[in-house]
Amino acid sequence: MKIKNWIGIGIIISLIFATVYGFSQEEITQLHDSTFKTHIRPPAQFAHDQHNDTAQIADCSTCHHVYEHGKKGEGESSEGQPCSQCHFNQDDNALELINIYHKQCRGCHLEKKAGPVLCGGCHQRK
């Protein structure tokens, strides 16, 4: 009877770990924004957690920023929202959104002198 209980507990714990792992951002392997109906290049390849570990980024708002009245909000993060939610509306165009992505990502890579800065470094064909 005790062995069956321990097996049941083991299965439950395994399911919990599998669920947490399944919903973690480790699974993000590319930046894909559904706003772009067509692509000039493939979506940027991007291993979220690996990138943040390598770049030593602990604060999510470093990339997932929120601006209020032209100033970056302290301690506020836009995690879970696509960039297009703030940086694209009916009056804007897709080119503006592309420029926002490049300014954020490529700009940081240039500033830190680390990471790809040429198109093919991020937009890799499979």
Secondary structure, 3 states (H helix, E strand, C coil): CHHHHHHHHHHHHHHHHHHHHHHCHHHCCECCCCCCCCCCCCCCECCHHHHHHHHCCCCHHHCCCCEECCEECCCCCCCCCCCHHHHCCCCCCHHHHHHHHHHHHHHHHHHHCCCCCCHHHHCCCC
